[in-house]
Amino acid sequence: MIEKYSESGLNKDILKSIDELGFVDSTPVQAAAIPFILNKKNDLIALAHTGTGKTAAFGLPILQQVDIDNKHTQAIILSPTRELCMQICDDLRKYSKHLKGVTITSVYGGANIDTQLRALKKGVHIVVGTPGRTLDLIKRKALKLETIKWVVLDEADEMLNMGFQEDLDAILENTPHEKRTFLFSATMPKSVLRIAERYMNTWEKIAVDSENTGASNVKHHYYVTKASNRFEALKRIVDVQPDIYGIIFTRTRREAKELADSLMQNGYNADALHGDIPQAQRTVVMNRFKKRQLQLLVATDVAARGVDVTDLTHVINYNLPDDREVYVHRSGRTGRAGKFGVSIAIVHSRELNKIRDIERFAKVDFQRQQIPTGSEICERQLFNLVNKIEETQVSEKQIEKFLPAIYDKLSHLSREELIQKMVSVEFNRFLEYYRNAQDLNVDVKSDRKGNDKKVRENFTTLSLSVGKDEGMDARNLIGMINELTDSSDIPIGRIVLDEHETLFEVDNDHKKKVLDAFTELAEEYPDVVVKEYGGVLASEPQRSRGRGGRSGSRNAGRGGQGGRSNSRNRSNRSGGDGRKGNRSGGTRDNYGNSSNKKRKPTSKERKQRKRY
C-alpha cells in the first residue's frame, strides 16, 4: 500500500496541485483507492468514515483519467447535501489547478437552476450533485448520461437514510452498463448492499474501517443524569472544557432551535443549523463555524451532513439517536485527519441499554464520566484564564501611550493584589453561578439494585381510555406520545394494558406536556381521553383482566397478550417496559388502530375504531 502521493501513479500536474496544498502522506483510504481506480477495471466499495480523505481518494484518479478533449459529462458524483456538494466541487477544482481545460460544476437544490443549466450547456466534465437536483436536470435533458464513465456515490448510507432511494434508482438505472461505480460509505447496511448488487458490476471492497465501527481515535464518554437536568448537565460539560469546539446533536429541528436559543441566552457562543433555516442564513452560520467564530453548533443529523470541519474536539449527543448507525456517523465527525476527539452522550438511567447496544454494534467502549461539580468547573476555568494571560501577545506600540496612566492608577496595589483582581474580573461569574451547585449525577447502581420507590416517586401514572381491544399496545402508545408531543425524549415508565384502558407512567417533569397534548387530541377524538390515575402501578406482577399472560411486572417486561415477552424486545408487546419512546410502533396509525387482531371485532368496536 502506498504511503506518499508520489508513489500513487498520479501525474505531475496533479502532484503539483496537492503539493501546493501541503499534502504529502496519503490517508489509508487514499492509499487503497487511488491505485485501484487508476489500475483496475472493477467497481469499488470503500468503507471509510467521514473526514478520512475520501474526496481525494476518488477525485484524484478520476481527474487524471478525464478526456479533456471530450466536452461531454464523464463523471457524476452524488452526495447527500448541498454543502457537501459545494465542498467536493471546491476540492476538485483545487486538485485540478494545473490541469488545463478540466471543467467541474455542482448542482443542488436551493440554488438558481438557470445558472446550473447554462453551465451544463457549455459542457462540463465532472458534475457533483445532490440526487434530487441531479435527477431534475436529467429529466430536463440538460444532463445527459450516455457518455458517463464514472459514477461516485459518496456517503451512500447517508443518502439512503435521507430518503433518496428512488432518486438514486432513477439515476443509476439510466447510466451506461459499462461505466465504473465507486461507492463510499461509513456503514454497510442492507440498503447499501442492495444498491451494490443491483447496479454495480464486479466489485471489490476496501474496508479501511471495519463495517459499522466507530473511528479508533475517538473516545466515547457518557454522563447519566435525570432527563430534567439534561440542559444543566450540558452546560457543565461545556464549561469544564473551555476550548471545546464541537457539534451538539438533537433529534428534531424544534429541539435544535430551542437548545441553541437557550445556550445563547446563557452566554454561550452557539448557533443552530437545521432545515427550517433559509439557505442564506445556513451559509452564514456554516462559515462562522468553519472559521471558529462559533464555538458550538447545535444541529439535526440532516443539517449537519454538510458540515465539513476537520478539527472538532467534541461531538455531543444531547439526545441519543434511535438508529445505531447514526451514532457512528455523529461520532465520526470528530477525531479526523489523525487528530483525537471525544464523542459524548448525555443519558438518563433508562437509556443505558442504548449505550450497551451501540457498544456492541459499533465495537466501541463507552466510559462513564461524572458530571463536573461547580468547584471542578471553577478550578478548570481559573487555570484556563491564567494560561490565556500567560500566552497573550502584548502589542507594546499600540498600548504604550496608555501605560503611564495605567501604572499610576494601579500603583497602590501590590503584585499579589493586582493578580488577584485581574483574575477575578473574569472568574467571579463562574464562582457566583456555581455557588452551592447541586450534584447532577444519578446513582445508577442503586437503580439497578431495585430502588424502585425512589424511581416511582419521579413518575405519575396516567390513564388512557383506549386499551387492547381497541388495538393499543406499548409500541403504539410510545409512538403516539412521541408524535403528539413532537419529542422522543420523554421518559415513560411501566405500561399496563387492559381491555379498554391503558395505564402508563410518565416522568413528572413532562406530565403537563403529555396531558396538554392529549387534551388537544381529544378535541378531534373525544373518546381518546387521558387523565391522572388515582392509584399506583404495583411493583409486583398483577393479573391482567384481559386475555393472556401477565402485565405490569417488576420490570414491566411481562405479559399482555401472548404470555411473556422476550426481555430483549419488551417494548414490542403489551405490558412492555417503560423505556423512552424511540419508535413509533409498527402500525400506520398511532391512535389505537391496529391490524393484528386475531378475533373478528364486533360492530360496536368497529364504530369505536372509526372515531380514532
CORFENCOR-V103838 format. One record per backbone hydrogen bond with DSSP energy under -1.0 kcal/mol. NH is the residue of the N-H (numbers start at 1). CO is the residue of the C=O. If there is no record, write none. Layout:
BEGIN
NH/CO + NH/CO
END
This chain:
BEGIN
5/24 + 7/4 + 8/5 + 15/11 + 16/12 + 17/13 + 18/14 + 19/15 + 20/16 + 22/19 + 23/18 + 26/3 + 31/27 + 32/28 + 33/29 + 34/30 + 37/33 + 38/34 + 39/35 + 40/36 + 43/202 + 44/181 + 45/204 + 46/183 + 47/206 + 48/185 + 52/49 + 57/53 + 58/54 + 59/55 + 60/56 + 62/58 + 63/59 + 64/60 + 65/61 + 66/62 + 68/66 + 70/67 + 74/125 + 75/125 + 76/150 + 77/127 + 78/152 + 79/129 + 85/81 + 86/82 + 87/83 + 88/84 + 89/85 + 90/86 + 91/87 + 92/88 + 93/89 + 94/90 + 95/91 + 96/92 + 97/94 + 99/96 + 102/99 + 105/126 + 107/128 + 116/112 + 117/113 + 118/114 + 119/115 + 120/116 + 121/117 + 122/118 + 126/103 + 127/75 + 128/105 + 129/77 + 130/107 + 134/130 + 135/131 + 136/132 + 137/133 + 138/134 + 139/135 + 140/136 + 141/138 + 142/137 + 143/137 + 148/145 + 149/74 + 150/74 + 151/180 + 152/76 + 153/182 + 154/78 + 156/184 + 159/155 + 160/156 + 161/157 + 162/158 + 163/160 + 164/159 + 168/164 + 169/165 + 170/166 + 171/167 + 172/168 + 173/169 + 174/171 + 175/172 + 179/176 + 180/149 + 182/151 + 183/44 + 184/153 + 185/46 + 193/189 + 194/190 + 195/191 + 196/192 + 197/193 + 198/194 + 199/195 + 200/196 + 204/43 + 206/45 + 208/206 + 209/47 + 213/210 + 214/362 + 218/215 + 219/341 + 221/343 + 222/367 + 223/345 + 225/347 + 229/226 + 230/227 + 233/229 + 234/230 + 235/231 + 236/232 + 237/233 + 238/234 + 239/235 + 240/236 + 241/238 + 244/241 + 246/295 + 247/314 + 248/297 + 249/316 + 250/299 + 256/252 + 257/253 + 258/254 + 259/255 + 260/256 + 261/257 + 262/258 + 263/259 + 264/260 + 265/261 + 266/262 + 267/264 + 268/263 + 270/268 + 271/296 + 273/298 + 277/274 + 282/278 + 283/279 + 284/280 + 285/281 + 286/282 + 287/283 + 288/284 + 289/285 + 290/286 + 291/287 + 292/289 + 293/288 + 294/288 + 295/269 + 296/269 + 297/246 + 298/271 + 299/248 + 300/273 + 304/300 + 305/302 + 306/303 + 307/304 + 313/245 + 314/245 + 315/342 + 316/247 + 317/344 + 318/249 + 318/316 + 319/249 + 327/323 + 328/324 + 329/325 + 330/326 + 331/327 + 332/328 + 333/330 + 334/331 + 337/51 + 339/336 + 341/217 + 342/313 + 343/219 + 344/315 + 345/221 + 346/317 + 347/223 + 351/348 + 352/349 + 354/351 + 355/351 + 356/352 + 357/353 + 358/354 + 359/355 + 360/356 + 361/357 + 362/358 + 363/359 + 367/220 + 369/222 + 377/373 + 378/374 + 379/375 + 380/376 + 381/377 + 382/378 + 383/379 + 384/380 + 385/381 + 386/382 + 387/383 + 388/384 + 389/385 + 390/386 + 391/387 + 392/388 + 396/394 + 399/395 + 400/396 + 402/399 + 403/399 + 406/402 + 407/403 + 408/404 + 409/405 + 410/406 + 413/410 + 418/414 + 419/415 + 420/416 + 421/417 + 422/418 + 423/419 + 424/420 + 425/421 + 427/423 + 428/424 + 431/427 + 432/428 + 433/429 + 434/430 + 437/434 + 442/224 + 444/442 + 447/443 + 448/444 + 449/445 + 450/447 + 451/446 + 452/450 + 455/451 + 456/452 + 457/453 + 458/455 + 459/456 + 460/506 + 462/504 + 463/531 + 464/502 + 465/529 + 468/498 + 469/499 + 470/467 + 471/468 + 472/467 + 477/473 + 478/474 + 479/475 + 480/476 + 481/477 + 482/478 + 483/479 + 484/480 + 485/481 + 487/482 + 493/505 + 496/503 + 498/501 + 502/464 + 503/496 + 504/462 + 505/494 + 506/460 + 507/491 + 508/458 + 510/507 + 514/510 + 515/511 + 516/512 + 517/513 + 518/514 + 519/515 + 520/516 + 521/517 + 522/518 + 524/521 + 525/521 + 528/525 + 531/463 + 533/461 + 542/551 + 551/542 + 569/566 + 572/569 + 573/570 + 576/573 + 606/602 + 607/603 + 608/604 + 609/605 + 610/606 + 612/609
END
